[in-house]
Amino acid sequence: MTELQLENLSCQYQNFYAVKGVNLHIKGSGVYGILGANGCGKSTLLRAICGLQPFTGTCLVNGKSISQLSSKKKGQTIAYLGQNTTANLHLPSIEVVAMGFYPFLAPFEKPSAKQYQQAQAALESLGIGQLAQQDFLTLSGGQQQLVFFARTLARSAHLLILDEADSAVDFQNHHKMMAQLRHHVQKHQSIALFCTHQPDIALQYADHLLIMQKGKILHQLEISQCSDRMIESALQDIYSHIRLAKQWGQYLVGWRDTDESEDEHFLLE
């Protein structure tokens, strides 16, 4: 069972608090979507959880302080993928995926045959198994991001952190990534946190929403336990003119200008 606990976690840049006094306790498994306007502290919070951002307060993963874990132990526990991940590597793509196993290896040890099989399986799950032997630098930006995502999945970490990691991929691959994220969490009983600027994606693939504003978690919602109106109201605290509707069992997201009447836009039934 995976557990993440944050107590009064804050991140400060000189006199500015990017994250201020965040408290969060997650135990078990699940997918958590983080929403918020630009500059609300989403990325800073995720980097702090990974130990990549200085912070005050407490961050415990499976009862252990992230500040006291070695880099190797962090790599075994947390898989992080940022929005601007790059690598200047003339390597086959499968070797880039296999790099995800480095925290589990001794110095100069190579990944095992089983680990290469896991790397290939991760590529196959995203529909890019045919790229395994292709030079990573010859891939498009979106394909490279899929390879990095495959690396994130392959190591089977307890905690997966995605910071707008799907921003470079097309519509189909966007949904494929999120579907595989959910599958991974359910299979390994892990926790995933991802931030996005697309509320419909968060509503479709997350179990919980964390809505941030000015460095704090304004709302924490378990989607299945909230009414549609409650979700819409919470989202309106950060996106004032957002409107929700449902079709085929999924949320559709709309926007209403202040000078337009509501009946010109779709609303929840």
KOLLUMDO-680703 format. One record per residue: residue number from 1; residue in three letters; chain; x, y, z of N, C-alpha, C, CB in turn. Coordinates in steps of 0.001 Angstrom, whole numbers, plus 500000, padded with zeros to 6 digits. Glycine has a CB too. Example, Ala and Ser with C-alpha at 12.3 -4.5 7.8 and 13.67 -1.06 7.14 Angstrom:
seq type mol nu nv nw cau cav caw cu cv cw cbu cbv cbw
1 ALA A 513190 494310 507800 512300 495500 507800 513200 496700 507800 511308 495527 509046
2 SER A 512850 497750 507080 513670 498940 507140 512900 500030 507870 514084 499402 505725
// end
This chain:
seq type mol nu nv nw cau cav caw cu cv cw cbu cbv cbw
1 MET A 500841 498807 500000 500000 500000 500000 500886 501258 500000 499044 499998 501232
2 THR A 500558 502191 499142 501335 503428 499033 500690 504525 499867 501455 503874 497558
3 GLU A 501524 505362 500469 501016 506451 501295 501845 507711 501049 501040 506062 502797
4 LEU A 501160 508817 500881 501791 510131 500731 501176 511075 501749 501620 510687 499277
5 GLN A 502024 511740 502514 501526 512661 503532 502301 513970 503474 501633 512034 504936
6 LEU A 501583 515058 503296 502161 516402 503314 501574 517162 504495 501889 517157 501971
7 GLU A 502438 517808 505260 501987 518599 506399 502638 519978 506344 502321 517886 507739
8 ASN A 501776 520986 506202 502217 522382 506201 503389 522608 505242 502613 522808 507614
9 LEU A 503298 522013 504059 504380 522111 503078 504318 523455 502366 504299 520955 502054
10 SER A 505447 524147 502349 505539 525460 501704 506818 525554 500887 505488 526592 502752
11 CYS A 506740 526276 499777 507901 526547 498928 507964 528050 498697 507818 525763 497563
12 GLN A 509127 528622 498943 509266 530077 498912 510384 530488 497967 509536 530625 500319
13 TYR A 510108 531492 497138 511119 532132 496313 511297 533550 496844 510718 532127 494789
14 GLN A 512397 533793 497538 512622 535085 498202 511426 535407 499101 512844 536226 497150
15 ASN A 510656 536433 498790 509516 536792 499643 508182 536277 499118 509443 538287 499789
16 PHE A 508236 535435 498073 507005 534946 497449 506815 533458 497739 507032 535195 495924
17 TYR A 505623 533103 498226 505281 531702 498470 504583 531128 497235 504374 531561 499732
18 ALA A 505266 530228 496518 504638 529542 495386 503674 528470 495882 505707 528915 494467
19 VAL A 504010 527848 497007 503150 526869 497682 503141 527241 499156 503655 525376 497461
20 LYS A 501965 527257 499760 501889 527735 501144 500986 526852 501990 501386 529174 501182
21 GLY A 501580 526175 502959 500829 525447 503971 499944 524337 503454 500007 526382 504716
22 VAL A 500438 523553 502504 499626 522481 501923 499614 521258 502836 500156 522096 500528
23 ASN A 498428 520753 503092 498235 519513 503850 497485 518524 502962 497453 519776 505192
24 LEU A 498018 517316 502884 497417 516305 502020 497797 514923 502539 497873 516488 500540
25 HIS A 496829 514035 502627 497094 512661 503060 496404 511708 502101 496609 512421 504526
26 ILE A 497209 510905 501396 496694 509924 500449 497200 508559 500874 497125 510256 498983
27 LYS A 496294 507617 501038 496680 506269 501449 495926 505265 500596 496397 506036 502961
28 GLY A 496650 504306 500060 496032 503326 499185 496513 503509 497773 494522 503423 499243
29 SER A 495619 503610 496836 495998 503858 495447 494940 504756 494823 496148 502519 494644
30 GLY A 495295 505371 493710 494356 506237 493025 495068 507228 492133 493493 506965 494020
31 VAL A 494292 507829 491254 494802 508841 490327 494253 510197 490752 494405 508513 488844
32 TYR A 495146 511150 490946 494786 512483 491414 495145 513510 490343 495500 512812 492752
33 GLY A 494123 514213 489855 494332 515269 488869 494393 516624 489553 493218 515254 487810
34 ILE A 495421 517402 489235 495607 518720 489838 495281 519784 488805 497055 518896 490373
35 LEU A 494354 520659 489147 493932 521746 488272 494191 523085 488943 492444 521606 487906
36 GLY A 494436 524082 488126 494643 525424 488656 495179 526337 487576 495596 525398 489850
37 ALA A 495020 527631 487767 495493 528607 486795 497015 528629 486750 494951 530000 487126
38 ASN A 497567 529209 485699 499012 529378 485606 499524 530119 486837 499393 530139 484315
39 GLY A 500618 529607 487394 501232 530288 488533 500625 529962 489875 501159 531733 488331
40 CYS A 499716 528980 489939 499047 528661 491212 499885 527739 492098 497695 528011 490940
41 GLY A 500982 527197 491559 501855 526369 492382 501829 524882 492080 501508 526563 493782
42 LYS A 501147 524463 491008 501015 523035 490691 502382 522375 490487 500152 522850 489433
43 SER A 503156 522927 489587 504454 522330 489261 505404 522378 490450 505082 523044 488067
44 THR A 505389 523478 491175 506259 523603 492338 505918 522548 493383 506146 525004 492944
45 LEU A 504629 522318 493607 504200 521304 494568 504686 519920 494146 502669 521309 494709
46 LEU A 504518 519584 492875 504936 518268 492400 506443 518084 492514 504497 518065 490959
47 ARG A 507191 519130 492203 508657 519042 492301 509093 518897 493762 509321 520292 491669
48 ALA A 508375 519541 494667 508698 519404 496091 508461 517975 496566 507861 520385 496931
49 ILE A 507371 517376 496137 507071 515998 496520 508179 515055 496050 505713 515560 495936
50 CYS A 508756 515356 494894 509833 514524 494349 511191 514812 494977 509923 514722 492861
51 GLY A 511269 515858 495798 512548 516239 496368 513402 517062 495431 513295 515028 496774
52 LEU A 512784 517633 494395 513506 518447 493417 513398 519933 493709 512990 518167 492027
53 GLN A 512616 520295 494712 512351 521690 495046 512486 521863 496559 510932 522128 494554
54 PRO A 513299 522813 497028 513403 523043 498477 512046 523411 499074 514428 524155 498772
55 PHE A 511784 522927 500285 510509 523218 500936 510683 523190 502438 509426 522218 500503
56 THR A 509723 523773 503114 509612 523623 504558 508357 522810 504844 509568 525014 505280
57 GLY A 508295 522223 506030 507182 521352 506356 507595 519902 506195 505968 521667 505478
58 THR A 506612 519039 505987 506859 517596 505955 506324 516979 504673 506222 516916 507167
59 CYS A 507127 516104 504082 506698 515301 502945 507151 513876 503196 507269 515852 501596
60 LEU A 506193 512986 503454 506493 511583 503738 505932 510703 502628 505913 511162 505112
61 VAL A 506757 509792 502129 506312 508783 501175 506521 507424 501824 507082 508892 499807
62 ASN A 505437 506713 502021 505471 505430 502750 506156 505587 504105 506202 504352 501916
63 GLY A 505837 506704 504772 506324 506945 506125 507735 507473 506223 506240 505713 506888
64 LYS A 508413 507668 505093 509791 508133 505106 509891 509536 504513 510691 507161 504334
65 SER A 510675 510398 505182 510829 511773 504723 511571 511800 503393 511573 512617 505772
66 ILE A 511001 512476 502414 511643 512572 501104 512991 513279 501212 510734 513314 500113
67 SER A 513138 514154 502192 514378 514909 502366 515519 514011 502831 514169 516043 503365
68 GLN A 515195 512889 503441 516217 512008 503994 516526 510805 503109 515788 511530 505345
69 LEU A 515791 510663 502010 516043 509554 501103 517218 509875 500187 514789 509237 500277
70 SER A 518029 508879 499900 519112 509041 498933 518525 509192 497533 520091 507837 498991
71 SER A 519320 509702 496614 518856 509846 495232 518437 508494 494665 519955 510474 494353
72 LYS A 519186 507452 495006 518868 506109 494518 517524 505642 495058 519971 505115 494916
73 LYS A 517287 505859 496343 516031 505439 496951 514861 506256 496410 516108 505570 498473
74 LYS A 515068 507555 496175 514010 508373 495564 513640 507811 494200 514460 509850 495432
75 GLY A 514663 507437 493425 514415 506902 492094 513675 505583 492116 515705 506734 491366
76 GLN A 513863 504792 493174 513153 503524 493308 511704 503726 493733 513862 502632 494308
77 THR A 511439 504838 494421 510123 505086 495008 509240 505956 494134 510278 505730 496354
78 ILE A 509843 506941 493464 509091 507946 492712 509535 507962 491255 509269 509341 493340
79 ALA A 508569 507985 490345 508841 508177 488924 508262 509530 488526 508232 507012 488053
80 TYR A 509131 510439 488072 508718 511807 487749 508928 512077 486264 509504 512836 488602
81 LEU A 507944 512717 485649 508070 513148 484261 507559 514567 484148 507297 512203 483302
82 GLY A 508449 515473 483764 508092 516883 483647 507667 517257 482246 509244 517744 484067
83 GLN A 507197 518478 482102 506680 518936 480815 507783 519287 479831 505788 520130 481016
84 ASN A 508996 519540 480315 510090 519935 479430 511245 518943 479479 510586 521323 479799
85 THR A 510922 517677 479674 511961 516664 479733 512634 516517 478375 511380 515322 480192
86 THR A 513958 516572 478360 514719 516432 477121 515913 515516 477381 515189 517824 476585
87 ALA A 516489 515003 476304 517696 514190 476408 518384 514180 475049 517366 512735 476883
88 ASN A 519651 514502 475035 520442 514497 473796 521162 513158 473694 521469 515689 473762
89 LEU A 520400 512130 473334 520908 510766 473388 520773 510070 472045 520180 509975 474459
90 HIS A 521910 509718 471436 521879 508899 470234 521844 507433 470670 523115 509194 469304
91 LEU A 520669 507017 471144 520477 505652 471627 519175 505105 471058 520466 505602 473184
92 PRO A 519067 503790 470912 517758 503225 470580 516746 503601 471662 517846 501679 470427
93 SER A 515531 503784 471278 514507 504238 472221 514356 503291 473403 513174 504387 471513
94 ILE A 514523 501990 473169 514362 501044 474267 515438 501248 475330 514406 499608 473741
95 GLU A 516609 501733 474936 517663 502014 475916 517281 503216 476785 519012 502276 475202
96 VAL A 516579 504176 476190 516106 505326 476967 515088 504865 478003 515486 506403 476039
97 VAL A 514206 503956 477612 513224 503409 478556 513940 502624 479661 512200 502497 477818
98 ALA A 514924 501824 479281 515641 500994 480249 516423 501820 481261 516581 500058 479529
99 MET A 516708 503083 480941 517375 503961 481904 516541 504137 483169 517656 505323 481271
100 GLY A 515256 503893 483066 514390 503990 484237 514721 502969 485314 512962 503828 483822
101 PHE A 515451 501946 484960 515820 500907 485932 517128 501216 486658 515936 499567 485233
102 TYR A 517823 502283 486258 519133 502574 486838 519112 502660 488368 519658 503868 486271
103 PRO A 518068 503242 488993 518075 503296 490468 518081 501927 491138 516877 504065 490948
104 PHE A 517753 500881 490393 517708 499534 490958 518989 498741 490674 516504 498784 490407
105 LEU A 519921 499351 489932 521123 498642 489504 522352 499109 490271 521342 498832 488010
106 ALA A 523313 498213 490359 524605 498583 490933 525397 499381 489903 525398 497321 491386
107 PRO A 526431 500113 490318 527265 500853 489363 527784 499937 488252 528446 501517 490091
108 PHE A 527635 500398 487007 528097 499699 485803 527292 498432 485490 529557 499338 485957
109 GLU A 526280 498130 486290 525424 496983 485992 524454 497344 484875 524652 496525 487256
110 LYS A 524215 496412 483989 523302 496628 482881 521910 496073 483229 523850 495968 481593
111 PRO A 520864 496644 482628 519529 496082 482848 519477 494614 482430 518473 496889 482075
112 SER A 518654 493862 483121 518531 492436 482836 517627 492204 481621 517978 491688 484065
113 ALA A 517620 490957 481153 516745 490599 480035 515279 490842 480403 516959 489122 479630
114 LYS A 514927 490531 481652 513552 490756 482105 513212 492237 482090 513347 490184 483513
115 GLN A 514147 493086 482489 513905 494530 482488 513760 495056 481065 515043 495266 483209
116 TYR A 514516 494526 480136 514334 494923 478735 512967 494476 478227 515453 494328 477850
117 GLN A 512501 493330 478690 511157 492886 478315 510099 493842 478864 510898 491456 478828
118 GLN A 510313 494317 480094 509395 495291 480686 509422 496603 479907 509754 495543 482160
119 ALA A 510610 497001 479475 510740 498231 478690 510004 498094 477362 512226 498566 478445
120 GLN A 510158 496953 476703 509462 496722 475438 507956 496705 475655 509923 495403 474799
121 ALA A 507513 496080 476739 506080 496015 477036 505506 497410 477272 505827 495127 478262
122 ALA A 506273 498281 477922 505814 499647 478161 505661 500395 476846 506788 500392 479086
123 LEU A 506600 500206 475925 506486 500829 474604 505278 500282 473853 507769 500597 473785
124 GLU A 505099 498966 473923 503959 498338 473235 502637 498860 473782 504016 496806 473380
125 SER A 502551 499081 475084 501300 499543 475694 500883 500909 475179 501439 499590 477204
126 LEU A 501843 501669 474682 501553 502996 474143 501485 503001 472619 502601 503983 474609
127 GLY A 501569 501815 472027 501465 501714 470574 502705 502131 469827 500338 502526 470104
128 ILE A 503866 502137 470496 505106 502568 469832 506191 501497 469953 505609 503900 470436
129 GLY A 505777 500248 470039 506749 499169 470136 507684 499124 468941 506040 497850 470274
130 GLN A 507196 499582 467782 508009 499559 466565 509147 500564 466599 507143 499825 465364
131 LEU A 509123 501478 467581 510175 502490 467693 511315 502050 468609 509588 503790 468203
132 ALA A 511241 500836 469133 512197 500390 470155 513645 500532 469710 511925 498949 470521
133 GLN A 513944 500196 468456 515332 500233 467981 515663 501497 467194 515609 499026 467123
134 GLN A 514705 502413 467101 514963 503654 466364 515724 504644 467234 513644 504282 465875
135 ASP A 516655 505356 466614 517444 506376 467313 516498 507383 467958 518431 507093 466336
136 PHE A 516639 507579 469257 515745 508461 470004 515705 509869 469417 516173 508524 471460
137 LEU A 516843 510376 468960 516903 511753 468461 516255 511932 467094 518333 512202 468390
138 THR A 515905 510844 466414 515205 510959 465139 513693 510999 465317 515584 509807 464234
139 LEU A 513231 510830 466555 511792 510841 466824 511268 512271 466901 511482 510093 468132
140 SER A 509970 512425 466668 509328 513725 466858 509257 514043 468347 507907 513743 466225
141 GLY A 508964 515292 468658 508842 515692 470062 507789 514891 470801 508516 517162 470158
142 GLY A 506655 514656 470147 505594 513876 470780 505996 512432 470991 504337 513936 469949
143 GLN A 506690 511838 470004 507155 510462 470158 508185 510346 471281 507752 509956 468845
144 GLN A 509076 511327 471377 510050 511316 472467 509363 511363 473826 511015 512491 472331
145 GLN A 508299 512175 473918 507576 512250 475192 506905 510927 475533 506531 513362 475143
146 LEU A 506426 510220 474521 505846 508900 474757 506906 507916 475254 505192 508369 473474
147 VAL A 508113 508008 474716 509201 507144 475176 509531 507449 476636 510457 507326 474289
148 PHE A 509577 508732 476980 509826 509100 478381 508705 508583 479283 509958 510636 478524
149 PHE A 507485 508639 478790 506366 508145 479583 506462 506631 479765 505031 508521 478920
150 ALA A 506876 505927 478719 507093 504489 478829 508148 504192 479892 507517 503899 477471
151 ARG A 509192 505017 479951 510221 504849 480984 509619 505044 482369 511383 505840 480763
152 THR A 508723 506008 482508 508052 506267 483784 507233 505063 484227 507152 507500 483675
153 LEU A 506534 504427 483282 505703 503276 483616 506533 502025 483918 504741 502990 482481
154 ALA A 507633 501850 483188 508355 500581 483228 508916 500246 484602 509470 500607 482233
155 ARG A 509309 501264 485374 509987 500950 486634 509030 500574 487765 510820 502124 487062
156 SER A 507705 500731 487548 506701 500315 488536 506927 500961 489897 506711 498803 488685
157 ALA A 507101 502280 489905 507334 503018 491148 506054 503099 491978 507860 504434 490844
158 HIS A 506221 503353 493275 505073 503496 494171 504289 504776 493867 505540 503497 495635
159 LEU A 505006 505808 493467 504400 507124 493278 504811 507659 491908 504824 508112 494416
160 LEU A 503823 507985 491079 504081 508546 489757 503663 510012 489759 503325 507751 488648
161 ILE A 504552 510874 489295 504314 512315 489279 504458 512814 487846 505300 513064 490235
162 LEU A 503385 513365 487282 503396 513847 485905 503046 515333 485879 502407 513035 485028
163 ASP A 503982 516149 485450 503785 517601 485395 503529 518027 483956 505017 518353 485974
164 GLU A 502247 518044 483565 501850 518371 482192 502657 517543 481198 502040 519879 481912
165 ALA A 502840 516270 481522 503700 515407 480722 503102 515057 479362 503992 514146 481478
166 ASP A 501807 515351 479174 501146 515027 477914 501009 516227 476991 499789 514449 478185
167 SER A 501684 517321 477309 501472 518573 476583 501956 518522 475141 502163 519696 477297
168 ALA A 502877 517605 474814 503455 517570 473470 502832 516523 472567 504921 517326 473560
169 VAL A 501872 515746 473090 501349 514627 472311 500000 514969 471685 501218 513384 473192
170 ASP A 499646 514219 470649 498410 514480 469934 497200 513935 470704 498472 513864 468535
171 PHE A 496028 514175 470170 494770 513828 470842 494704 512347 471211 493586 514187 469953
172 GLN A 494993 511481 470234 494877 510048 470476 495878 509577 471515 495071 509278 469186
173 ASN A 497132 510011 471377 498167 509585 472315 497956 510180 473704 499539 509974 471790
174 HIS A 497340 511358 473750 496992 511966 475034 496100 511016 475833 496282 513330 474821
175 HIS A 495047 510543 475196 494124 509629 475875 494770 508273 476136 492851 509447 475047
176 LYS A 495626 507843 475234 496316 506564 475430 497212 506629 476663 497150 506196 474181
177 MET A 497920 507743 476826 498778 507918 478001 497971 507866 479286 499534 509240 477917
178 MET A 496866 508587 479308 496072 508647 480530 495426 507304 480843 495002 509723 480411
179 ALA A 494992 506591 479813 494405 505267 480028 495448 504298 480595 493823 504714 478706
180 GLN A 496666 504380 480093 497729 503512 480603 498134 503905 482024 498949 503566 479677
181 LEU A 498050 505185 482324 498336 505626 483692 497343 504996 484669 498283 507170 483791
182 ARG A 496060 505044 484333 495045 504433 485190 495277 502927 485321 493638 504706 484631
183 HIS A 495573 502275 484212 495812 500828 484229 496999 500498 485144 496073 500299 482788
184 HIS A 498061 501279 485045 499252 501060 485858 498928 501198 487350 500361 502051 485458
185 VAL A 498194 502239 487697 497852 502474 489103 497004 501339 489660 497110 503806 489259
186 GLN A 496047 500877 488877 495190 499783 489326 495958 498478 489457 494029 499602 488367
187 LYS A 496879 498231 488536 497649 496986 488553 498637 496932 489704 498386 496814 487248
188 HIS A 499308 498064 489972 500385 498091 490955 499961 498706 492295 501556 498857 490397
189 GLN A 498686 499105 492404 498192 499714 493638 499070 500895 494063 498135 498667 494762
190 SER A 499395 501719 493099 500258 502877 493330 499417 504156 493351 501362 502968 492239
191 ILE A 500096 505270 493505 499453 506584 493500 500024 507394 492340 499666 507330 494867
192 ALA A 499176 508061 491598 499619 508947 490530 499041 510333 490745 499211 508396 489152
193 LEU A 499885 511344 490613 499441 512731 490619 499850 513350 489293 500041 513526 491829
194 PHE A 498889 513970 488614 499227 514646 487366 498558 516010 487346 498795 513801 486136
195 CYS A 499255 516987 486806 498626 518297 486642 498382 518548 485158 499511 519427 487256
196 THR A 497302 519235 484894 496877 519479 483533 496096 520782 483481 496032 518307 483000
197 HIS A 495975 521342 482278 495121 522511 482077 493836 522127 481356 495867 523592 481287
198 GLN A 493530 520835 481327 492336 520354 480642 491408 519674 481652 492715 519375 479495
199 PRO A 490412 520390 482148 489500 519813 483147 488804 518548 482671 488463 520827 483533
200 ASP A 488484 518459 481387 487793 517262 480897 488666 516018 481021 487370 517454 479442
201 ILE A 489975 516164 480801 490898 515040 480957 490973 514620 482424 492304 515411 480429
202 ALA A 491076 515600 483303 491128 515289 484740 489854 514580 485187 491334 516575 485567
203 LEU A 488712 515041 484708 487440 514448 485110 487258 513042 484548 486292 515331 484663
204 GLN A 487830 512778 483384 487668 511466 482770 488587 510414 483380 487922 511560 481290
205 TYR A 489807 510812 483753 490801 509808 484133 491197 509824 485608 492020 509994 483311
206 ALA A 490901 510878 486331 491275 510942 487749 490167 510372 488629 491583 512394 488163
207 ASP A 490569 509857 489784 489623 509458 490813 489305 510632 491729 490176 508281 491624
208 HIS A 490278 511529 491869 490153 512681 492760 490657 513929 492036 490942 512452 494086
209 LEU A 490077 515065 492392 490562 516354 491905 491171 517138 493058 489420 517160 491240
210 LEU A 492334 517727 492812 492935 518692 493722 492943 520027 492987 494393 518256 494172
211 ILE A 492169 520964 493472 492041 522262 492816 492859 523285 493593 490548 522701 492719
212 MET A 493848 523865 492914 494785 524780 493576 494531 526232 493196 496215 524406 493228
213 GLN A 494798 527094 494161 494698 528535 493935 495659 529242 494888 493228 529042 494140
214 LYS A 496506 530086 494334 497444 530883 495117 498271 530038 496086 496694 531944 495885
215 GLY A 498783 528917 495572 499695 528098 496356 499050 527171 497358 500616 528961 497059
216 LYS A 497721 527096 497375 497023 526244 498339 496053 525311 497619 496270 527102 499378
217 ILE A 495731 524196 498282 494691 523317 497760 493347 523861 498220 494897 521835 498233
218 LEU A 492594 524388 497264 491308 525014 497565 490210 523972 497758 490917 525980 496451
219 HIS A 490229 522940 496917 489232 521866 497006 489921 520525 496780 488082 522078 495969
220 GLN A 489487 519519 497532 489883 518142 497286 488610 517334 497140 490795 517580 498434
221 LEU A 488383 516800 495943 487119 516155 495626 487331 514720 495176 486382 516936 494553
222 GLU A 486539 513808 495719 486471 512454 495182 485344 512451 494157 486233 511374 496321
223 ILE A 485708 512339 492890 484776 512603 491801 483515 511745 491892 485459 512366 490474
224 SER A 483663 510470 492202 482509 509574 492228 481525 509901 493349 482975 508150 492370
225 GLN A 481987 510654 494343 481139 510981 495488 480569 512391 495413 481921 510822 496766
226 CYS A 480846 513111 494341 480385 514503 494212 479329 514616 493126 481566 515445 493901
227 SER A 478370 515470 493363 477383 515752 492335 478038 516570 491224 476161 516500 492931
228 ASP A 477411 516546 490044 477937 517316 488930 477956 518806 489254 477112 517060 487675
229 ARG A 476925 519271 489935 476859 520687 490307 477987 521063 491271 475499 521006 490942
230 MET A 478303 520154 492179 479373 520416 493134 480718 520550 492413 479438 519295 494190
231 ILE A 480944 519673 491446 482186 519728 490678 482252 521014 489871 482306 518508 489749
232 GLU A 481141 521367 489216 481123 522593 488422 481375 523815 489298 479785 522736 487690
233 SER A 480759 523841 490462 480936 524971 491377 482391 525097 491829 480020 524816 492597
234 ALA A 483018 523965 492127 484417 523992 492551 485317 524492 491425 484865 522598 493007
235 LEU A 485048 524040 490204 485849 524480 489063 485649 525965 488777 485499 523661 487825
236 GLN A 484450 526466 489051 484180 527881 488808 484972 528793 489747 482695 528156 488958
237 ASP A 485481 528246 490838 486320 529049 491730 487655 529395 491087 486555 528310 493039
238 ILE A 488074 528598 490103 489331 528924 489404 489118 529278 487933 490296 527752 489503
239 TYR A 488052 528739 487334 487699 529085 485954 486280 529652 486009 487798 527822 484971
240 SER A 486155 530932 486203 484868 531521 486603 483728 531263 485633 485027 532989 486770
241 HIS A 484006 531107 484334 482926 530970 483357 482792 529554 482808 483148 531927 482218
242 ILE A 483397 528589 483480 483328 527219 482988 481923 526652 483152 484341 526337 483719
243 ARG A 481548 525801 482188 480271 525101 482251 480507 523637 481910 479224 525741 481284
244 LEU A 479794 522742 482582 479939 521311 482355 478655 520716 481811 480340 520604 483640
245 ALA A 478822 519690 481004 477696 518869 480553 478188 517442 480458 477120 519365 479176
246 LYS A 477266 516513 480361 477630 515112 480224 477039 514540 478950 477163 514308 481441
247 GLN A 477866 513756 478255 477392 513014 477090 478182 511724 477009 477536 513849 475774
248 TRP A 477502 510620 476710 478127 509293 476671 478831 508981 477992 479128 509205 475505
249 GLY A 478313 509517 479088 478882 509240 480401 480155 509992 480709 479143 507803 480524
250 GLN A 480533 510949 479860 481750 511721 480073 481421 513202 480143 482772 511449 478959
251 TYR A 482286 513939 480837 482080 515367 480967 482544 516111 479713 482811 515892 482194
252 LEU A 481762 517071 479318 482142 518028 478279 482308 519384 478953 481070 518087 477117
253 VAL A 483293 520127 478518 483616 521398 479163 483363 522544 478190 485087 521413 479652
254 GLY A 482636 523552 478644 482364 524734 477837 482736 526000 478576 480904 524778 477436
255 TRP A 482660 527106 477856 483046 528401 478406 481989 529419 478012 484461 528836 477905
256 ARG A 481539 530207 478972 480515 531214 478690 481053 532596 478983 479244 530952 479512
257 ASP A 481045 533473 477969 481443 534861 478179 480409 535566 479045 481613 535595 476831
258 THR A 480826 536589 479748 479940 537270 480688 478792 537983 479987 480727 538262 481513
259 ASP A 478952 538330 478715 477894 539074 478031 476961 538167 477238 478503 540103 477108
260 GLU A 477059 536835 477455 476193 535906 476756 475251 535238 477744 477018 534857 475999
261 SER A 474072 534903 477298 473105 534259 478177 473436 532781 478322 471674 534439 477640
262 GLU A 473079 532207 479473 473412 530815 479756 472724 529850 478805 473043 530476 481176
263 ASP A 471522 530213 478311 470807 529256 477489 471427 529092 476095 469367 529678 477362
264 GLU A 472464 529907 475789 473162 529745 474530 474266 528695 474640 473742 531076 474077
265 HIS A 474448 528135 475818 475524 527169 476065 474960 525949 476751 476652 527792 476918
266 PHE A 475663 524843 476603 475201 523610 477238 475446 523672 478728 475898 522385 476633
267 LEU A 474544 523082 479477 474629 523040 480933 474312 521636 481416 473670 524068 481577
268 LEU A 474632 521370 482638 474264 520082 483219 472754 519962 483283 474879 519913 484623
269 GLU A 472289 518786 482980 470854 518539 483083 470427 518473 484542 470475 517240 482359
// end
